[in-house]
Each structure stands twice: as C-alpha cells, then as structure tokens.
Amino acid sequence: MNEPVSTPQDAVAGPTEWGEHPYGLGPWEREYGTPAPTDPRYDPVLLAEGDRRNVVDAYRYWTREAIVADIDARRFPFHVAIENFGHDANIGTVVRTANAFAAAAVHIVGKRRWNRRGAMVTDRYQHLMHHSDLTELRAYAAAEGLTVVAVDNVPGAVPLETAQLPRECLLLFGQEGPGVSEDAKEAAALTVSIAQFGSTRSINAGVAAGIAMHAWIRQHADLSKAW
C-alpha cells in the first residue's frame, strides 16, 4: 500500500549544550532580551531551551507541525520517487534535496527501510510515501494526474538541459549502479538524461536527483519567493 512513512519527533537541545554546537539559537529571552512570543506556531520548550535544528532562520523556534503546515501552503506540484530494492544509501540525500526544493512528496519504492543519515533530519518536514513496487507507484501517479519522468542516461533519453518538464510530474530515479529498472522505464512517459563530459559511466544518484529537481525549479518556480 502507498502509506505515509512515519518519522520520530524532533529532538530538543538543552540549555547546557550550547557551548558545543555552533548552529542555532539559545533560549529566546537570552538571545533577544524580550519575553518569549505567545504565537501558537512557537514551541514553548524550544523558546525556553533554544533551537539548534537544521531549519532556516525563519522557522527558528517553530513547532514541527507549524513548519510542515507552512511549507504545505506553498509546496510545488512535483513529486520525487526513488527505487529502494537494494537499500540505496542515496535516499537520504534525495529526501534532503526534495525538502530544500519543497517537493510535494518523496516516494520510496521497494524496501520500506532506508538509510536516513543523509537526510539530516529533513524527513521530519518532508512528506514521504512508500510503495511496494512500481505498479503501486504508477497507479498513484495516474490517480493524481502526475506525468512520470524517469531520469537515466539511456539510449533515446531526452537531454534534461533541453527538455520541458511537466509542471505536475513525478521524477523517478533508480538505484546507484543499475539505474532505473526496466519496470520504471515502462512506467515513464518521458525519460531524460543528464549531460556528462568525463570518463565516469554515471553520476551519483543523489546528485542526479538534485540536478533534475533544480531543472524543474528553474522552469516552474517563482524564484523571487526563495529564502
């Protein structure tokens, strides 16, 4: 089933930890010298103890739920899917990049468990869904009106540099090494390739995902609204 992937709650830094961490802010009153705000978007614990999470300053001290709700109000209509039949270590990087570009959702196809290290806890703010196979993913895309776009350097692929990506699309990536599976190629309405000029046969799957997502951003996003 295509189910949301659950994630743990945010960890909160205690006030004694601040000398060891260069990022984030300490308790609100210590940082600003004013009473802590009462806006419901703010987390009372973070206001009192400080916030060193991996979030932009605009979201500092906000609750996780408030951050997700704010991103939801302006997420882009592109989705990202990556095959996970071999427990690919690149998935964390894909999730982190999808969060940076406010993707609608990241879809994990295959194994439910994935390596979260590269996500740098951004999976707490990014919608994740699991599909057991490409058939489920394809059905989801059809129901949501998403055009499946595979990203792989294969014969017949359209160069990403000149391709016009659909606004409502699902960018589909394969595993490191084998690339997009045959089932994935059949599910795609369009396959795009990334221009390479060196000796390597392929680039890292996490890097490829970032390049493709940014290509969508360049074509469709309002860049004036970026942080």
N, CA, C and O of each residue as an XYZ file, in Angstrom:
908
protein
N       0.839     -1.199      0.000
C       0.000      0.000      0.000
C       0.876      1.252      0.000
O       1.991      1.242      0.521
N       0.367      2.310     -0.580
C       1.103      3.566     -0.579
C       0.784      4.329      0.690
O      -0.132      5.150      0.723
N       1.559      4.047      1.750
C       1.312      4.603      3.068
C       2.350      5.653      3.407
O       3.495      5.555      2.965
N       1.962      6.679      4.202
C       2.961      7.636      4.673
C       4.001      6.936      5.527
O       3.682      6.000      6.261
N       5.235      7.383      5.435
C       6.310      6.821      6.241
C       6.429      7.631      7.514
O       6.652      8.841      7.453
N       6.285      6.999      8.660
C       6.318      7.718      9.930
C       7.737      8.108     10.289
O       8.693      7.431      9.911
N       7.871      9.206     11.023
C       9.174      9.692     11.474
C       9.084     10.100     12.925
O       8.001     10.448     13.396
N      10.208     10.068     13.661
C      10.198     10.440     15.071
C      10.012     11.926     15.269
O      10.166     12.707     14.330
N       9.682     12.321     16.491
C       9.531     13.730     16.830
C      10.900     14.398     16.917
O      11.914     13.721     17.087
N      10.932     15.714     16.801
C      12.185     16.461     16.879
C      12.826     16.329     18.247
O      12.150     16.314     19.275
N      14.145     16.235     18.232
C      14.888     16.290     19.486
C      15.123     17.750     19.833
O      15.264     18.587     18.942
N      15.164     18.058     21.115
C      15.336     19.436     21.562
C      16.641     19.559     22.323
O      16.952     18.723     23.171
N      17.404     20.599     22.023
C      18.677     20.818     22.699
C      18.452     21.433     24.063
O      17.648     22.355     24.203
N      19.149     20.937     25.066
C      19.062     21.512     26.398
C      19.951     22.730     26.516
O      20.886     22.875     25.728
N      19.699     23.613     27.471
C      20.458     24.857     27.585
C      21.926     24.654     27.903
O      22.730     25.556     27.666
N      22.311     23.471     28.444
C      23.709     23.244     28.780
C      24.530     22.834     27.571
O      25.752     22.727     27.674
N      23.898     22.601     26.427
C      24.607     22.084     25.262
C      25.128     23.175     24.343
O      25.823     22.876     23.373
N      24.807     24.441     24.626
C      25.050     25.473     23.629
C      26.512     25.754     23.355
O      26.859     26.173     22.250
N      27.383     25.533     24.336
C      28.782     25.779     24.081
C      29.391     24.798     23.097
O      30.468     25.065     22.563
N      28.736     23.665     22.836
C      29.276     22.622     21.979
C      28.725     22.665     20.571
O      29.216     21.929     19.716
N      27.732     23.486     20.284
C      27.070     23.489     18.988
C      27.104     24.890     18.384
O      26.581     25.830     18.983
N      27.715     25.044     17.199
C      27.863     26.373     16.599
C      26.618     26.889     15.898
O      26.559     28.067     15.545
N      25.624     26.039     15.690
C      24.463     26.457     14.927
C      23.232     26.635     15.806
O      23.163     26.113     16.918
N      22.267     27.380     15.288
C      21.028     27.563     16.023
C      21.107     28.721     16.999
O      22.061     29.498     17.016
N      20.065     28.804     17.809
C      19.964     29.888     18.792
C      19.658     29.318     20.166
O      19.063     28.249     20.297
N      20.075     30.049     21.178
C      19.793     29.655     22.547
C      18.392     30.068     22.958
O      17.586     30.425     22.098
N      18.079     30.031     24.244
C      16.751     30.432     24.715
C      16.378     31.819     24.203
O      17.228     32.707     24.123
N      15.115     32.000     23.861
C      14.652     33.253     23.259
C      15.040     34.473     24.091
O      15.612     35.426     23.563
N      14.735     34.451     25.375
C      14.973     35.637     26.210
C      16.456     35.955     26.300
O      16.832     37.123     26.394
N      17.303     34.932     26.271
C      18.740     35.185     26.309
C      19.225     35.773     24.994
O      20.129     36.609     24.983
N      18.632     35.343     23.885
C      19.060     35.816     22.568
C      18.559     37.227     22.272
O      19.285     38.047     21.710
N      17.306     37.503     22.656
C      16.682     38.757     22.241
C      16.401     39.733     23.378
O      16.117     40.904     23.131
N      16.477     39.263     24.621
C      16.250     40.141     25.763
C      14.816     40.617     25.889
O      14.553     41.637     26.526
N      13.885     39.887     25.289
C      12.462     40.221     25.371
C      11.683     38.979     25.775
O      12.174     37.861     25.616
N      10.461     39.162     26.302
C       9.649     37.997     26.658
C       9.396     37.111     25.430
O       9.276     37.612     24.312
N       9.318     35.824     25.642
C       9.073     34.886     24.549
C       7.702     35.140     23.924
O       6.750     35.443     24.643
N       7.583     35.021     22.602
C       6.296     35.256     21.945
C       5.273     34.188     22.331
O       5.627     33.079     22.729
N       4.008     34.551     22.202
C       2.919     33.618     22.545
C       2.217     33.075     21.308
O       1.222     32.359     21.424
N       2.724     33.409     20.128
C       2.172     32.896     18.880
C       2.133     31.362     18.951
O       3.135     30.747     19.315
N       1.004     30.735     18.613
C       0.888     29.272     18.726
C       1.831     28.507     17.807
O       2.013     27.303     17.989
N       2.432     29.168     16.830
C       3.388     28.473     15.968
C       4.682     28.154     16.710
O       5.425     27.262     16.301
N       4.953     28.867     17.784
C       6.193     28.665     18.525
C       6.053     27.533     19.540
O       4.995     27.334     20.137
N       7.142     26.803     19.714
C       7.204     25.693     20.659
C       7.713     26.221     22.006
O       8.833     26.728     22.066
N       6.935     26.121     23.078
C       7.363     26.642     24.385
C       8.681     26.054     24.870
O       9.481     26.750     25.495
N       8.910     24.773     24.584
C      10.159     24.139     25.018
C      11.348     24.723     24.269
O      12.382     25.015     24.869
N      11.199     24.892     22.951
C      12.291     25.474     22.175
C      12.551     26.913     22.587
O      13.704     27.337     22.660
N      11.498     27.667     22.858
C      11.674     29.048     23.306
C      12.459     29.107     24.610
O      13.282     30.000     24.813
N      12.197     28.158     25.480
C      12.837     28.155     26.798
C      14.249     27.585     26.765
O      15.112     28.033     27.521
N      14.500     26.595     25.893
C      15.767     25.884     25.926
C      16.661     26.146     24.722
O      17.843     25.805     24.747
N      16.119     26.741     23.676
C      16.910     27.004     22.480
C      16.577     26.049     21.352
O      15.947     25.012     21.560
N      17.008     26.414     20.154
C      16.661     25.653     18.960
C      17.888     25.511     18.074
O      18.348     26.503     17.509
N      18.430     24.312     17.938
C      19.590     24.079     17.079
C      19.261     23.110     15.941
O      20.152     22.441     15.419
N      18.006     23.035     15.564
C      17.606     22.148     14.472
C      18.111     22.654     13.122
O      18.489     23.816     12.978
N      18.108     21.766     12.153
C      18.531     22.103     10.794
C      17.360     22.727     10.041
O      16.781     22.109      9.148
N      17.018     23.970     10.417
C      15.941     24.705      9.759
C      16.420     26.116      9.441
O      17.335     26.628     10.085
N      15.795     26.744      8.438
C      16.142     28.128      8.116
C      15.730     29.022      9.279
O      14.872     28.650     10.079
N      16.339     30.196      9.373
C      16.079     31.084     10.499
C      14.617     31.494     10.616
O      14.121     31.732     11.717
N      13.931     31.575      9.487
C      12.524     31.968      9.519
C      11.678     30.998     10.323
O      10.618     31.373     10.824
N      12.137     29.729     10.459
C      11.389     28.715     11.200
C      11.959     28.459     12.596
O      11.518     27.542     13.290
N      12.919     29.252     12.997
C      13.530     29.028     14.312
C      12.492     29.161     15.419
O      11.727     30.125     15.457
N      12.475     28.186     16.314
C      11.587     28.077     17.480
C      10.171     27.592     17.118
O       9.360     27.368     18.017
N       9.863     27.427     15.840
C       8.528     26.942     15.465
C       8.386     25.464     15.801
O       9.378     24.738     15.864
N       7.150     25.019     16.016
C       6.899     23.588     16.180
C       7.070     22.899     14.836
O       6.972     23.532     13.784
N       7.324     21.608     14.881
C       7.442     20.853     13.633
C       6.148     20.937     12.831
O       6.176     21.105     11.611
N       5.015     20.821     13.518
C       3.725     20.862     12.833
C       3.500     22.197     12.122
O       2.952     22.233     11.021
N       3.923     23.291     12.753
C       3.754     24.616     12.151
C       4.645     24.774     10.920
O       4.242     25.384      9.930
N       5.843     24.230     10.987
C       6.751     24.307      9.841
C       6.182     23.534      8.659
O       6.145     24.038      7.536
N       5.737     22.302      8.920
C       5.168     21.481      7.847
C       3.944     22.161      7.243
O       3.783     22.173      6.023
N       3.084     22.724      8.083
C       1.878     23.399      7.585
C       2.241     24.590      6.704
O       1.587     24.833      5.690
N       3.273     25.330      7.082
C       3.672     26.491      6.300
C       4.237     26.064      4.950
O       3.937     26.684      3.930
N       5.055     25.006      4.934
C       5.591     24.507      3.669
C       4.457     23.945      2.809
O       4.440     24.135      1.593
N       3.514     23.254      3.448
C       2.390     22.683      2.701
C       1.621     23.753      1.939
O       1.086     23.492      0.861
N       1.566     24.943      2.492
C       0.804     26.025      1.860
C       1.458     26.508      0.568
O       0.835     27.233     -0.208
N       2.712     26.111      0.331
C       3.399     26.599     -0.867
C       4.281     25.529     -1.510
O       5.220     25.853     -2.236
N       3.978     24.244     -1.245
C       4.745     23.183     -1.901
C       4.502     23.205     -3.411
O       3.460     23.651     -3.888
N       5.489     22.713     -4.135
C       5.386     22.654     -5.586
C       4.725     21.348     -6.018
O       4.756     20.364     -5.278
N       4.126     21.331     -7.213
C       3.391     20.140     -7.646
C       4.249     19.070     -8.315
O       3.752     18.323     -9.158
N       5.526     18.985     -7.954
C       6.327     17.871     -8.469
C       6.628     16.911     -7.323
O       6.824     17.320     -6.179
N       6.659     15.631     -7.661
C       6.972     14.570     -6.708
C       8.284     13.920     -7.122
O       8.725     14.055     -8.263
N       8.893     13.223     -6.192
C      10.148     12.518     -6.447
C       9.986     11.078     -5.978
O       9.460     10.828     -4.894
N      10.436     10.142     -6.789
C      10.401      8.727     -6.391
C      11.772      8.118     -6.629
O      12.451      8.458     -7.598
N      12.174      7.220     -5.747
C      13.444      6.523     -5.910
C      13.261      5.064     -5.559
O      12.630      4.724     -4.558
N      13.820      4.206     -6.392
C      13.722      2.768     -6.167
C      14.666      2.361     -5.031
O      15.798      2.836     -4.941
N      14.179      1.484     -4.182
C      14.934      1.071     -2.994
C      14.959     -0.451     -2.880
O      14.711     -1.001     -1.807
N      15.254     -1.117     -3.969
C      15.279     -2.572     -3.951
C      16.584     -3.112     -3.379
O      16.667     -4.293     -3.042
N      17.603     -2.267     -3.265
C      18.889     -2.699     -2.736
C      19.339     -1.888     -1.540
O      20.535     -1.839     -1.249
N      18.400     -1.241     -0.827
C      18.707     -0.410      0.342
C      19.724      0.658     -0.031
O      20.810      0.725      0.545
N      19.370      1.480     -0.986
C      20.252      2.510     -1.536
C      20.569      3.587     -0.502
O      19.667      4.156      0.112
N      21.846      3.857     -0.320
C      22.282      4.859      0.657
C      22.032      6.283      0.181
O      22.172      7.221      0.965
N      21.666      6.468     -1.085
C      21.444      7.811     -1.621
C      20.090      8.402     -1.240
O      19.872      9.600     -1.423
N      19.191      7.601     -0.723
C      17.828      8.067     -0.493
C      17.804      9.244      0.476
O      17.029     10.180      0.281
N      18.620      9.217      1.498
C      18.653     10.322      2.446
C      18.989     11.637      1.769
O      18.390     12.668      2.077
N      19.943     11.609      0.848
C      20.310     12.815      0.113
C      19.155     13.293     -0.754
O      18.903     14.494     -0.850
N      18.451     12.356     -1.387
C      17.295     12.708     -2.217
C      16.229     13.393     -1.367
O      15.657     14.400     -1.784
N      15.959     12.855     -0.182
C      14.952     13.431      0.707
C      15.361     14.841      1.135
O      14.542     15.760      1.132
N      16.621     15.002      1.498
C      17.095     16.321      1.931
C      16.935     17.357      0.819
O      16.506     18.482      1.072
N      17.279     16.975     -0.407
C      17.173     17.900     -1.527
C      15.713     18.196     -1.853
O      15.362     19.337     -2.154
N      14.862     17.170     -1.794
C      13.432     17.372     -2.045
C      12.846     18.344     -1.035
O      12.001     19.168     -1.384
N      13.284     18.255      0.209
C      12.830     19.193      1.230
C      13.293     20.609      0.905
O      12.531     21.563      1.060
N      14.534     20.746      0.458
C      15.069     22.075      0.131
C      14.282     22.732     -0.992
O      14.134     23.954     -1.018
N      13.774     21.918     -1.927
C      13.026     22.450     -3.064
C      11.514     22.356     -2.869
O      10.757     22.580     -3.813
N      11.065     22.027     -1.655
C       9.635     21.977     -1.330
C       8.859     21.072     -2.266
O       7.804     21.455     -2.772
N       9.375     19.870     -2.501
C       8.659     18.884     -3.317
C       7.384     18.456     -2.602
O       7.327     18.456     -1.372
N       6.379     18.099     -3.360
C       5.113     17.684     -2.770
C       5.292     16.446     -1.902
O       4.736     16.366     -0.807
N       6.069     15.480     -2.389
C       6.293     14.250     -1.617
C       7.465     13.488     -2.220
O       7.803     13.650     -3.393
N       8.074     12.654     -1.387
C       9.086     11.709     -1.840
C       8.501     10.313     -1.686
O       7.949      9.979     -0.638
N       8.622      9.500     -2.728
C       8.070      8.159     -2.737
C       9.213      7.142     -2.726
O      10.094      7.176     -3.585
N       9.189      6.248     -1.753
C      10.182      5.186     -1.653
C       9.549      3.922     -2.234
O       8.510      3.471     -1.754
N      10.167      3.358     -3.254
C       9.610      2.194     -3.945
C      10.464      0.968     -3.643
O      11.656      0.944     -3.949
N       9.850     -0.049     -3.042
C      10.582     -1.269     -2.720
C      10.675     -1.471     -1.226
O       9.651     -1.511     -0.543
N      11.879     -1.599     -0.705
C      12.062     -1.829      0.726
C      11.596     -0.625      1.533
O      11.854      0.522      1.166
N      10.909     -0.900      2.634
C      10.398      0.184      3.473
C      11.528      0.877      4.237
O      11.511      2.098      4.392
N      12.498      0.118      4.709
C      13.600      0.697      5.468
C      14.589      1.377      4.522
O      14.903      0.850      3.454
N      15.073      2.552      4.926
C      16.061      3.243      4.113
C      17.019      3.993      5.022
O      16.689      4.296      6.169
N      18.189      4.288      4.515
C      19.255      4.937      5.281
C      18.948      6.422      5.433
O      19.007      7.174      4.460
N      18.620      6.844      6.654
C      18.218      8.225      6.898
C      19.378      9.179      7.173
O      19.161     10.381      7.331
N      20.581      8.674      7.232
C      21.704      9.534      7.629
C      21.839     10.751      6.726
O      22.010     11.866      7.219
N      21.765     10.561      5.426
C      21.938     11.666      4.503
C      20.811     12.683      4.532
O      20.964     13.794      4.023
N      19.681     12.315      5.124
C      18.537     13.232      5.166
C      18.749     14.372      6.143
O      18.092     15.407      6.034
N      19.656     14.204      7.098
C      19.945     15.250      8.082
C      18.663     15.747      8.759
O      18.471     16.950      8.933
N      17.801     14.820      9.133
C      16.518     15.008      9.823
C      15.499     15.831      9.033
O      14.464     16.208      9.582
N      15.770     16.118      7.764
C      14.783     16.840      6.958
C      13.552     15.989      6.665
O      12.520     16.518      6.254
N      13.650     14.676      6.872
C      12.485     13.812      6.654
C      11.353     14.138      7.625
O      10.219     13.709      7.413
N      11.643     14.885      8.679
C      10.596     15.280      9.620
C       9.697     16.372      9.050
O       8.604     16.612      9.564
N      10.150     17.024      8.000
C       9.392     18.124      7.410
C       8.957     17.832      5.967
O       8.318     18.663      5.322
N       9.310     16.649      5.476
C       9.019     16.276      4.095
C       8.039     15.107      4.065
O       8.251     14.108      4.751
N       6.980     15.218      3.286
C       6.027     14.121      3.163
C       6.688     12.949      2.442
O       7.271     13.116      1.371
N       6.592     11.763      3.043
C       7.169     10.548      2.491
C       6.083      9.498      2.325
O       5.201      9.372      3.174
N       6.146      8.747      1.235
C       5.191      7.673      0.997
C       5.951      6.435      0.551
O       7.014      6.525     -0.062
N       5.385      5.277      0.871
C       6.012      4.013      0.499
C       5.120      3.245     -0.462
O       3.903      3.189     -0.287
N       5.731      2.660     -1.468
C       5.042      1.794     -2.418
C       5.844      0.502     -2.530
O       7.068      0.544     -2.648
N       5.183     -0.621     -2.495
C       5.905     -1.888     -2.527
C       6.543     -2.161     -3.883
O       7.555     -2.858     -3.960
N       5.962     -1.618     -4.957
C       6.520     -1.855     -6.287
C       6.108     -0.733     -7.240
O       5.377      0.185     -6.870
N       6.599     -0.834     -8.477
C       6.316      0.195     -9.475
C       4.846      0.213     -9.880
O       4.333      1.254    -10.288
N       4.175     -0.908     -9.774
C       2.750     -0.946    -10.114
C       1.960     -0.016     -9.203
O       1.095      0.727     -9.667
N       2.255     -0.057     -7.922
C       1.584      0.836     -6.969
C       1.921      2.296     -7.252
O       1.049      3.164     -7.219
N       3.191      2.553     -7.529
C       3.603      3.932     -7.807
C       2.910      4.450     -9.062
O       2.437      5.587     -9.097
N       2.854      3.620    -10.076
C       2.230      4.026    -11.333
C       0.753      4.333    -11.128
O       0.224      5.287    -11.698
N       0.090      3.520    -10.312
C      -1.328      3.750    -10.028
C      -1.521      5.060     -9.286
O      -2.464      5.802     -9.561
N      -0.624      5.348     -8.339
C      -0.710      6.601     -7.595
C      -0.543      7.787     -8.551
O      -1.316      8.743     -8.496
N       0.455      7.722     -9.415
C       0.714      8.822    -10.338
C      -0.487      9.055    -11.250
O      -0.857     10.200    -11.511
N      -1.093      7.977    -11.731
C      -2.249      8.109    -12.612
C      -3.418      8.745    -11.877
O      -4.111      9.599    -12.431
N      -3.643      8.335    -10.632
C      -4.758      8.875     -9.852
C      -4.574     10.354     -9.543
O      -5.549     11.098     -9.439
N      -3.316     10.781     -9.397
C      -3.019     12.174     -9.053
C      -2.754     13.048    -10.273
O      -2.503     14.246    -10.139
N      -2.810     12.453    -11.459
C      -2.573     13.229    -12.664
C      -1.126     13.650    -12.850
O      -0.857     14.721    -13.393
N      -0.190     12.814    -12.404
C       1.232     13.132    -12.493
C       1.873     12.415    -13.678
O       1.655     11.219    -13.875
N       2.650     13.134    -14.454
C       3.411     12.531    -15.541
C       4.700     11.955    -14.980
O       5.466     12.672    -14.336
N       4.952     10.671    -15.212
C       6.159     10.031    -14.698
C       7.326     10.326    -15.633
O       7.271     10.038    -16.829
N       8.385     10.909    -15.065
C       9.585     11.256    -15.823
C      10.761     10.502    -15.215
O      11.182     10.803    -14.098
N      11.292      9.527    -15.940
C      12.459      8.788    -15.465
C      13.715      9.589    -15.771
O      13.803     10.261    -16.799
N      14.686      9.508    -14.867
C      15.958     10.212    -15.059
C      17.060      9.162    -15.136
O      17.409      8.537    -14.135
N      17.608      8.975    -16.350
C      18.639      7.963    -16.538
C      19.322      8.215    -17.875
O      18.678      8.636    -18.836
N      20.613      7.961    -17.937
C      21.363      8.136    -19.182
C      21.282      6.865    -20.006
O      22.169      6.014    -19.941
N      20.223      6.742    -20.774
C      19.982      5.566    -21.607
C      19.716      6.015    -23.039
O      19.325      7.161    -23.262
N      19.919      5.138    -24.003
C      19.634      5.499    -25.396
C      18.190      5.972    -25.568
O      17.263      5.368    -25.029
N      18.012      7.044    -26.315
C      16.680      7.558    -26.567
C      16.200      8.588    -25.562
O      15.149      9.197    -25.765
N      16.942      8.799    -24.485
C      16.537      9.780    -23.477
C      16.680     11.197    -24.031
O      17.568     11.474    -24.839
N      15.807     12.076    -23.592
C      15.853     13.481    -23.991
C      16.804     14.225    -23.055
O      16.697     14.063    -21.840
N      17.715     15.022    -23.568
C      18.623     15.756    -22.668
C      17.839     16.643    -21.703
O      16.993     17.436    -22.118
N      18.128     16.500    -20.430
C      17.449     17.309    -19.417
C      17.660     18.796    -19.683
O      16.788     19.614    -19.391
N      18.801     19.137    -20.228
C      19.151     20.535    -20.458
C      18.219     21.204    -21.469
O      18.086     22.428    -21.468
N      17.577     20.419    -22.328
C      16.672     20.991    -23.331
C      15.228     20.526    -23.155
O      14.335     21.023    -23.841
N      14.988     19.585    -22.250
C      13.639     19.035    -22.060
C      12.751     20.038    -21.325
O      13.216     20.794    -20.472
N      11.472     20.029    -21.672
C      10.480     20.806    -20.938
C       9.788     19.855    -19.970
O       9.014     18.994    -20.389
N      10.061     20.006    -18.686
C       9.482     19.110    -17.694
C       8.029     19.490    -17.429
O       7.720     20.676    -17.312
N       7.132     18.512    -17.333
C       5.741     18.822    -16.985
C       5.680     19.455    -15.597
O       6.458     19.097    -14.712
N       4.766     20.384    -15.413
C       4.638     21.026    -14.100
C       4.183     20.004    -13.056
O       4.776     19.924    -11.980
N       3.167     19.241    -13.348
C       2.698     18.201    -12.436
C       3.360     16.889    -12.849
O       2.872     16.187    -13.735
N       4.456     16.575    -12.208
C       5.191     15.382    -12.622
C       5.750     14.630    -11.430
O       5.767     15.124    -10.302
N       6.204     13.424    -11.716
C       6.874     12.596    -10.725
C       8.224     12.214    -11.310
O       8.291     11.449    -12.272
N       9.301     12.741    -10.736
C      10.651     12.443    -11.184
C      11.096     11.124    -10.563
O      11.130     10.987     -9.340
N      11.435     10.166    -11.402
C      11.708      8.806    -10.946
C      13.182      8.466    -11.148
O      13.726      8.602    -12.243
N      13.814      8.018    -10.058
C      15.239      7.698    -10.077
C      15.466      6.247     -9.695
O      14.741      5.677     -8.880
N      16.489      5.666    -10.302
C      16.844      4.291     -9.991
C      17.899      4.224     -8.912
O      18.248      5.229     -8.293
N      18.400      3.020     -8.698
C      19.413      2.807     -7.675
C      20.796      3.148     -8.207
O      21.020      3.211     -9.416
N      21.714      3.363     -7.281
C      23.103      3.586     -7.654
C      23.614      2.338     -8.374
O      23.438      1.225     -7.878
N      24.231      2.509     -9.515
C      24.769      1.378    -10.266
C      23.859      0.971    -11.413
O      24.095      1.367    -12.555
N      22.807      0.176    -11.129
C      21.953     -0.294    -12.232
C      21.078      0.774    -12.848
O      20.617      0.610    -13.978
N      20.836      1.867    -12.138
C      19.982      2.917    -12.673
C      18.512      2.536    -12.613
O      18.113      1.674    -11.830
N      17.719      3.182    -13.443
C      16.277      2.947    -13.460
C      15.996      1.537    -13.963
O      16.562      1.107    -14.968
N      15.117      0.814    -13.261
C      14.784     -0.557    -13.637
C      13.956     -0.584    -14.919
O      13.438      0.445    -15.353
N      13.837     -1.760    -15.516
C      13.039     -1.900    -16.733
C      11.577     -1.555    -16.465
O      10.920     -0.927    -17.295
N      11.070     -1.969    -15.299
C       9.687     -1.636    -14.949
C       9.496     -0.125    -14.856
O       8.460      0.403    -15.260
N      10.490      0.560    -14.326
C      10.407      2.010    -14.195
C      10.415      2.677    -15.563
O       9.685      3.641    -15.797
N      11.244      2.162    -16.465
C      11.288      2.722    -17.816
C       9.928      2.587    -18.497
O       9.484      3.495    -19.199
N       9.273      1.451    -18.284
C       7.960      1.236    -18.884
C       6.905      2.145    -18.265
O       5.943      2.528    -18.930
N       7.085      2.492    -16.992
C       6.109      3.349    -16.308
C       6.245      4.811    -16.707
O       5.320      5.599    -16.506
N       7.393      5.178    -17.273
C       7.675      6.583    -17.570
C       7.099      7.012    -18.915
O       7.192      6.288    -19.906
N       6.507      8.192    -18.931
C       6.036      8.783    -20.182
C       7.181      9.495    -20.893
O       7.133      9.727    -22.101
N       8.211      9.837    -20.122
C       9.360     10.564    -20.656
C      10.592     10.150    -19.875
O      10.534      9.999    -18.655
N      11.707      9.966    -20.567
C      12.985      9.695    -19.908
C      13.961     10.793    -20.301
O      14.112     11.108    -21.481
N      14.621     11.374    -19.303
C      15.589     12.433    -19.566
C      16.965     12.006    -19.081
O      17.092     11.212    -18.149
N      17.978     12.537    -19.718
C      19.366     12.231    -19.355
C      20.079     13.502    -18.940
O      19.664     14.602    -19.307
N      21.152     13.355    -18.175
C      21.949     14.491    -17.715
C      23.276     14.480    -18.461
O      23.990     13.477    -18.446
N      23.602     15.568    -19.102
C      24.825     15.648    -19.903
C      26.057     15.424    -19.034
O      26.188     16.023    -17.967
N      26.963     14.557    -19.497
C      28.231     14.293    -18.822
C      29.362     14.416    -19.836
O      29.172     14.164    -21.026
N      30.534     14.806    -19.355
C      31.642     15.058    -20.262
C      32.938     14.373    -19.827
O      33.964     14.527    -20.489
N      32.906     13.624    -18.730
C      34.109     12.960    -18.242
C      34.106     11.475    -18.540
O      33.424     11.021    -19.459
N      34.875     10.708    -17.758
C      35.059      9.283    -18.026
C      34.062      8.388    -17.314
O      33.871      7.240    -17.717
N      33.412      8.893    -16.250
C      32.541      8.026    -15.462
C      31.276      7.666    -16.247
O      30.761      8.473    -17.021
N      30.790      6.451    -16.037
C      29.596      5.985    -16.740
C      28.341      6.685    -16.234
O      27.412      6.931    -17.003
N      28.310      7.004    -14.946
C      27.126      7.654    -14.385
C      27.527      8.484    -13.179
O      28.596      8.285    -12.602
N      26.658      9.419    -12.801
C      26.912     10.209    -11.605
C      26.085      9.654    -10.456
O      25.140      8.894    -10.666
N      26.447     10.038     -9.251
C      25.764      9.587     -8.043
C      24.267      9.859     -8.133
O      23.850     10.925     -8.588
N      23.460      8.893     -7.699
C      22.001      9.020     -7.805
C      21.483     10.229     -7.026
O      20.556     10.904     -7.474
N      22.074     10.505     -5.867
C      21.651     11.660     -5.097
C      21.963     12.964     -5.809
O      21.175     13.909     -5.760
N      23.115     13.018     -6.473
C      23.489     14.197     -7.241
C      22.558     14.367     -8.438
O      22.095     15.472     -8.720
N      22.287     13.267     -9.140
C      21.392     13.317    -10.296
C      20.013     13.835     -9.903
O      19.404     14.616    -10.633
N      19.526     13.395     -8.744
C      18.216     13.849     -8.277
C      18.224     15.344     -8.024
O      17.263     16.038     -8.359
N      19.299     15.844     -7.437
C      19.393     17.279     -7.174
C      19.412     18.091     -8.460
O      18.781     19.145     -8.540
N      20.131     17.610     -9.461
C      20.199     18.312    -10.743
C      18.817     18.347    -11.398
O      18.390     19.387    -11.899
N      18.125     17.213    -11.391
C      16.808     17.147    -12.034
C      15.783     18.009    -11.303
O      14.984     18.697    -11.939
N      15.801     17.975     -9.979
C      14.868     18.812     -9.227
C      15.124     20.291     -9.486
O      14.186     21.077     -9.627
N      16.392     20.663     -9.548
C      16.711     22.067     -9.792
C      16.307     22.474    -11.204
O      15.940     23.628    -11.427
N      16.367     21.556    -12.155
C      15.894     21.852    -13.507
C      14.400     22.177    -13.480
O      13.946     23.088    -14.172
N      13.636     21.424    -12.676
C      12.204     21.719    -12.534
C      12.021     23.102    -11.902
O      11.191     23.891    -12.354
N      12.795     23.390    -10.862
C      12.700     24.680    -10.178
C      12.982     25.823    -11.158
O      12.267     26.825    -11.158
N      13.999     25.685    -11.977
C      14.352     26.746    -12.924
C      13.222     26.993    -13.920
O      13.011     28.125    -14.357
N      12.498     25.938    -14.276
C      11.443     26.078    -15.273
C      10.120     26.569    -14.693
O       9.375     27.274    -15.373
N       9.820     26.210    -13.457
C       8.464     26.415    -12.956
C       8.343     27.242    -11.676
O       7.258     27.750    -11.393
N       9.405     27.395    -10.896
C       9.265     28.046     -9.592
C       9.380     29.563     -9.706
O      10.039     30.088    -10.604
N       8.728     30.247     -8.783
C       8.870     31.694     -8.651
C      10.091     31.943     -7.771
O      10.006     31.864     -6.546
N      11.213     32.239     -8.392
C      12.472     32.353     -7.657
C      12.500     33.544     -6.717
O      13.343     33.602     -5.821
N      11.595     34.494     -6.904
C      11.568     35.656     -6.023
C      11.095     35.287     -4.625
O      11.258     36.067     -3.686
N      10.508     34.100     -4.483
C       9.976     33.684     -3.186
C      10.919     32.753     -2.432
O      10.560     32.224     -1.381
N      12.118     32.552     -2.962
C      13.084     31.696     -2.273
C      13.601     32.397     -1.030
O      13.564     33.624     -0.948
N      14.089     31.620     -0.052
C      14.621     32.212      1.169
C      15.843     33.048      0.849
O      16.443     33.635      1.749
